[in-house]
């Protein structure tokens, strides 16, 4: 008598098993992206980025919160790049709270950063710009909506990362110069040894006061069928400018260019490119050691730089290996750091200067910094600084809520326990410039005490140490 084989019955039983049990040993990596428009709903609106306030009455190009969500089957991460000069911690925390409520992604696993365009609505009261109340109130929900839509777009995906160098667009803007040619600081001092933005081939220039980081780092995801989903890039260039507000600056032009180069401009779901700001606190697009270039049309320099950086990103993209699955992790911690508060003597001098102003707009560095001195008087003696480390496979991302000097980003990369690491500045809040202790000794604009530069002199040392701990923590979960 013939005995029926058991194989067909086993196949039927396996087919009836719950999907979760079948997939337990082979998790599916997923990714989703979305770019949420965050243009103001009314005008005029105050614009950050200068000593004086500016008012924008229209948008030259759209502003976005560019969002990417990653899911390894167990852990989810969200990365969001906002077209803003800086986003204060209060807005970030509310956006994260709303995102967690909608998606379940914990706040510790959400990275929200500003591009540092100087042509976006004011969110942080620095110098004479004041935030528009209605824009501040509505922005957290709009950022959270973008991340939630990216979350809803999650689909099976492949992921890769890589980098290529572009030294053509980054120059250290702090220069050693003959001491008697360096202007007084706004507090009346003459101790500065370096000058920011001294001018093309200015008399007495010696050499730049620090390094640059030429690396263009990219993280990219595509669908299982190979359709581009998103590209998240990082480059250590302050901003470019040369265009009227409102504008996403070269960060937005980069995103448009990448979309075109990948042939994904009209696809659905929409492809999303984002350029985060790296360690660029002392770096800009101007080589003061050379002669001045010819005149540019509005927005021309912005587009030239964006296209060049996008081409470099594509060099990295073409060499990149995509993986079907990687693990994810994140860690964050507040670090309590000291504030360089003004003394009573500082305040007396500042108040005397402001008394002469008699209600008009502040003019010149001395008056502006007198206003900053009075503003800092209400700051506490210490502040919490939000630090975060993300791990995506063997890639590490450090997030710092400051305008980070290039040498700090280079140090974090060289000392990271992960194979490749980059730093996102202006992330999860805003705590001003972050020079090294040695750069503090040299003086210059980025070190001048203000609401844009107030952390203790040794802040970078403590921040680097803590981030290396967090990188070790997420590295151990691989």
C-alpha positions in Angstrom: 0.0 0.0 0.0 1.3 3.5 -1.0 2.0 5.9 1.9 1.3 9.6 0.9 4.3 11.9 1.3 4.1 14.4 4.2 5.7 17.3 2.1 2.4 18.8 0.7 0.9 18.8 4.2 3.9 20.6 5.7 3.7 23.2 3.0 0.1 23.8 3.8 0.8 24.2 7.5 3.6 26.6 6.9 1.4 28.7 4.7 -1.2 28.9 7.5 1.3 30.2 10.1 1.0 33.8 11.1 3.1 36.2 8.9 5.0 37.4 12.0 6.3 33.9 12.7 7.4 33.4 9.1 9.3 36.7 9.1 10.8 36.5 12.6 14.1 35.2 11.3 14.3 37.5 8.3 13.2 41.0 9.2 12.2 43.4 6.4 13.9 46.8 6.2 11.6 49.6 5.4 11.9 53.3 4.6 9.5 56.2 3.8 10.0 59.9 3.0 8.0 63.1 2.7 8.8 66.8 2.2 6.3 69.0 4.1 5.9 72.6 2.9 6.5 75.0 5.8 6.1 78.4 4.1 4.5 81.0 6.3 0.7 81.2 6.1 0.8 85.0 6.3 3.2 87.9 5.5 5.3 90.0 6.2 7.5 87.8 8.4 10.7 88.4 10.3 13.9 86.9 8.9 16.9 85.6 10.9 20.5 85.8 9.7 21.8 89.4 10.3 22.5 92.1 12.9 19.3 93.9 11.8 15.8 92.5 11.3 14.5 91.9 7.8 10.9 91.5 6.7 10.0 89.1 3.9 6.7 89.6 1.9 6.9 86.5 -0.3 8.8 83.2 -0.8 11.3 83.1 -3.7 11.3 79.3 -3.4 9.5 76.9 -1.0 10.7 76.0 2.4 10.3 72.4 3.6 10.7 70.0 6.5 12.3 67.1 4.6 11.6 63.8 6.5 12.9 60.3 6.3 11.8 57.3 8.5 13.7 54.1 8.7 12.5 50.8 10.2 14.6 47.6 10.7 11.6 45.6 11.9 12.3 46.4 15.5 13.7 49.9 15.8 12.6 53.0 14.0 14.5 56.3 13.4 13.3 59.6 11.9 15.5 62.2 10.4 14.1 65.7 9.5 15.9 68.6 8.0 14.1 72.0 8.4 14.7 75.0 6.1 15.4 77.4 8.9 18.3 79.4 10.3 18.0 77.7 13.7 15.1 75.9 15.4 14.9 76.4 19.2 14.6 73.4 21.5 11.0 74.2 22.5 9.8 73.8 18.9 11.9 70.6 18.4 10.5 69.0 21.6 6.9 69.8 20.7 7.4 68.5 17.2 8.9 65.3 18.7 6.0 64.9 21.2 3.4 65.2 18.4 5.4 62.7 16.2 5.7 60.2 19.0 2.0 60.4 19.6 1.2 59.8 16.0 3.8 57.2 15.1 5.1 55.7 18.3 8.7 56.6 17.4 10.4 57.7 20.7 11.7 61.2 20.9 15.2 59.8 21.5 15.1 58.3 18.0 14.0 61.5 16.2 16.7 63.9 14.8 15.4 67.3 13.8 17.9 69.8 12.5 18.0 73.2 10.8 19.8 73.9 7.5 20.9 77.3 8.5 19.6 79.2 5.6 19.8 82.9 6.4 16.6 83.6 4.4 13.9 81.8 6.5 11.4 83.1 9.1 12.8 83.9 12.5 12.3 81.2 15.1 15.0 82.2 17.6 15.4 85.8 19.0 19.0 86.5 18.1 20.3 90.1 17.5 17.3 92.2 16.4 15.1 89.6 14.8 12.0 88.6 16.7 10.0 85.4 16.0 6.5 85.6 14.4 4.2 84.2 17.1 1.8 82.5 14.7 4.6 80.8 12.7 6.3 79.6 15.9 2.9 78.2 17.1 2.1 76.3 13.9 5.5 75.0 12.9 5.8 72.0 15.4 2.6 70.4 14.0 3.8 70.9 10.4 7.1 69.3 11.1 5.3 66.4 12.9 2.9 66.1 10.0 5.8 65.6 7.6 7.4 62.9 9.7 4.0 61.2 10.1 3.5 61.2 6.3 7.0 59.7 5.8 6.1 57.0 8.4 2.9 56.2 6.5 5.0 55.9 3.3 7.1 53.1 4.8 7.8 50.3 2.3 10.3 47.5 1.9 13.6 49.1 1.0 17.3 48.9 0.6 19.8 51.2 2.2 23.3 52.4 1.6 25.8 55.2 2.6 29.0 56.6 1.4 31.0 59.7 0.8 33.1 61.7 -1.7 35.2 64.9 -1.2 34.5 68.3 -2.5 37.2 70.8 -1.4 36.1 73.5 -3.9 33.3 75.0 -1.9 34.6 75.1 1.7 37.0 77.7 3.2 37.7 78.6 6.8 36.4 82.1 7.3 38.5 82.9 10.4 42.0 84.3 9.4 45.1 85.2 11.3 45.9 88.8 10.5 48.4 91.4 11.4 47.2 92.4 14.9 47.1 96.1 14.5 44.8 95.7 11.4 42.2 93.7 13.3 39.3 95.9 14.5 38.3 96.2 18.1 35.8 93.7 19.4 32.3 95.1 20.2 33.2 95.2 23.9 36.1 97.6 23.3 38.8 94.9 23.5 41.9 94.5 21.3 42.8 90.9 22.1 41.4 89.2 19.0 44.1 87.3 17.1 41.8 86.3 14.2 39.2 88.1 12.1 36.1 86.6 10.5 35.5 87.4 6.8 38.4 89.9 6.5 37.8 90.6 2.8 39.4 89.3 -0.3 43.2 89.6 -0.1 42.9 92.0 2.8 46.1 93.7 3.9 48.0 91.7 6.6 46.3 88.3 6.0 48.5 85.4 7.3 46.6 82.1 7.0 43.2 80.5 7.9 42.8 79.8 11.7 41.4 76.3 11.3 40.7 73.4 8.9 37.7 72.5 6.7 36.0 69.2 6.2 35.5 68.6 2.4 33.5 65.4 2.8 30.0 65.1 1.3 28.4 62.2 3.2 25.2 60.6 1.9 22.6 58.1 3.2 20.3 56.8 0.5 17.3 54.4 0.4 15.5 52.9 -2.5 12.5 50.6 -2.9 13.0 46.8 -3.3 12.5 47.3 -7.0 15.2 50.1 -7.2 13.0 53.2 -7.2 14.8 56.1 -5.3 13.0 57.0 -2.1 15.3 59.5 -0.4 18.8 60.8 -0.1 20.0 62.4 3.1 23.3 64.3 2.7 25.7 66.2 4.9 28.2 68.9 4.1 30.2 71.3 6.3 29.3 74.6 4.6 27.6 77.4 6.6 25.3 78.6 3.9 25.7 80.4 0.5 23.1 83.2 0.2 22.9 85.9 -2.5 19.1 85.6 -2.8 16.3 87.5 -1.2 14.1 85.9 1.5 12.3 83.7 1.8 14.5 81.0 0.3 15.8 77.5 1.3 19.2 78.7 -0.1 21.6 76.2 -1.6 20.1 73.5 0.6 16.9 73.6 -1.4 18.7 73.9 -4.7 20.7 70.8 -3.8 17.6 68.8 -3.2 16.1 69.9 -6.5 19.3 69.0 -8.4 19.6 65.6 -6.8 16.1 64.8 -7.8 16.9 65.8 -11.4 20.1 63.8 -11.5 18.3 60.7 -10.3 15.4 61.2 -12.8 12.9 61.1 -9.9 11.4 64.6 -10.2 7.8 63.4 -11.0 7.7 60.0 -9.4 5.1 58.9 -6.8 5.5 58.6 -3.9 7.7 61.7 -4.3 11.4 61.3 -3.9 12.9 63.4 -1.1 16.4 64.8 -1.0 17.7 66.7 2.1 21.1 68.4 2.8 21.9 68.7 6.5 24.5 71.1 7.8 27.7 69.6 9.0 30.5 71.0 11.2 30.5 74.5 9.5 30.6 77.0 12.3 33.8 78.5 11.0 33.5 77.6 7.3 31.9 79.4 4.4 32.0 79.5 0.6 34.5 82.4 0.2 38.3 82.1 -0.3 39.6 85.3 1.1 43.1 84.4 0.0 42.1 84.8 -3.6 40.9 87.8 -5.6 37.2 88.6 -5.6 35.1 86.9 -8.3 33.0 88.8 -10.8 29.5 89.9 -10.0 26.8 87.2 -9.7 23.1 87.5 -10.5 20.7 86.9 -7.5 20.7 83.2 -6.7 23.5 82.3 -9.2 26.1 81.4 -6.6 23.6 79.4 -4.6 22.8 77.3 -7.7 26.4 76.9 -8.7 27.4 75.6 -5.3 24.3 73.4 -5.0 25.0 71.7 -8.4 28.6 71.1 -7.6 27.9 69.5 -4.2 25.0 67.5 -5.8 27.5 66.2 -8.4 29.8 65.1 -5.7 27.0 63.4 -3.8 26.2 61.5 -7.0 29.8 60.3 -7.2 29.3 58.7 -3.8 25.9 57.4 -4.8 27.2 55.6 -7.9 29.9 53.8 -5.8 27.5 52.9 -2.9 26.6 49.3 -1.9 22.9 48.9 -1.1 21.9 46.5 1.7 18.7 44.6 2.1 18.8 45.1 5.9 20.8 46.8 8.6 20.1 47.3 12.3 19.3 50.7 13.8 19.8 52.4 17.2 19.9 55.8 18.9 20.9 57.3 22.2 20.5 60.8 23.6 21.5 62.6 26.7 21.3 66.2 28.1 24.7 67.6 29.1 24.6 70.5 31.6 27.0 73.2 30.5 28.0 76.6 31.9 26.9 79.9 30.4 29.3 82.8 29.9 27.0 85.4 31.6 27.9 89.1 31.6 29.3 90.6 34.8 27.8 93.7 36.5 30.5 95.8 34.8 29.6 94.4 31.4 25.9 95.1 32.1 26.6 98.7 33.2 28.6 99.4 30.0 25.9 97.9 27.9 23.1 99.8 29.5 25.0 103.0 29.1 25.4 102.3 25.4 21.7 101.5 25.0 20.6 104.6 26.9 22.2 106.7 24.1 20.1 104.8 21.4 16.8 106.2 22.6 14.5 103.6 21.0 15.9 103.6 17.5 17.2 100.4 15.8 20.6 99.4 17.0 23.5 100.2 14.6 26.9 98.7 14.5 28.5 95.9 16.5 28.9 97.9 19.7 25.2 98.7 20.0 24.0 95.3 18.8 26.3 93.4 21.3 25.1 95.8 24.1 21.6 94.5 23.4 22.9 90.9 23.4 24.7 91.5 26.8 21.4 92.7 28.4 19.6 89.8 26.8 22.1 87.3 28.3 21.6 88.7 31.8 18.4 86.7 32.2 20.1 83.4 31.2 20.7 80.7 33.9 24.2 79.9 35.0 23.9 76.5 33.2 21.8 75.1 30.4 21.0 71.6 29.1 22.5 70.8 25.8 20.8 67.9 23.9 23.3 65.4 22.4 22.3 62.5 20.2 24.0 59.6 18.4 22.3 57.5 15.8 23.6 54.3 14.2 22.5 53.0 10.9 24.3 49.8 10.2 28.0 50.8 10.5 27.3 54.5 10.0 27.3 56.9 12.9 25.6 60.3 13.1 26.4 62.8 15.8 23.8 65.5 16.5 24.8 68.8 18.2 22.5 71.8 18.8 25.3 74.3 17.9 27.2 75.9 15.0 30.0 73.4 15.3 33.6 74.2 14.3 35.0 72.0 11.5 37.8 70.5 13.7 35.2 69.2 16.1 33.5 67.2 13.4 36.8 65.9 12.2 37.7 64.8 15.7 34.4 63.0 16.2 34.9 61.1 12.9 38.5 60.1 13.7 37.7 58.9 17.2 34.3 57.3 16.5 34.1 53.5 17.1 31.9 53.2 13.9 33.4 52.8 10.5 32.1 56.1 9.2 30.6 59.0 11.1 29.4 62.5 10.3 28.1 65.4 12.4 24.8 67.2 12.0 24.9 70.8 13.4 22.0 72.9 14.6 20.2 69.7 15.7 17.5 69.2 18.3 17.7 72.9 19.4 20.1 75.9 19.4 22.9 76.7 21.8 25.0 79.1 19.7 28.5 78.7 18.3 30.7 75.9 19.4 34.4 76.8 19.1 37.2 74.7 20.6 39.0 76.1 23.7 41.9 77.0 21.5 39.7 78.9 19.1 38.2 80.8 22.1 41.7 82.0 22.9 42.1 83.4 19.4 38.9 85.4 19.8 36.9 86.6 16.8 33.2 86.9 16.0 32.2 83.3 16.8 33.5 83.7 20.3 32.0 87.0 21.2 29.5 86.6 24.1 26.0 86.8 22.8 22.8 84.8 22.6 24.5 83.3 19.5 27.7 82.3 21.5 27.3 81.8 25.2 28.4 78.2 26.2 31.4 77.8 28.5 34.9 77.9 26.9 35.4 74.1 27.4 32.0 73.1 26.1 33.4 71.4 23.0 35.6 69.1 25.1 32.7 67.9 27.2 30.4 67.5 24.1 33.0 65.4 22.2 33.5 63.2 25.3 29.8 62.6 25.8 29.1 61.9 22.1 31.9 59.3 22.0 30.2 57.6 24.9 26.9 57.6 23.1 28.5 56.3 19.9 30.0 53.5 22.0 26.6 52.8 23.4 24.9 52.4 20.1 27.9 50.6 18.5 27.5 47.8 21.1 24.0 47.0 19.8 25.1 46.0 16.3 
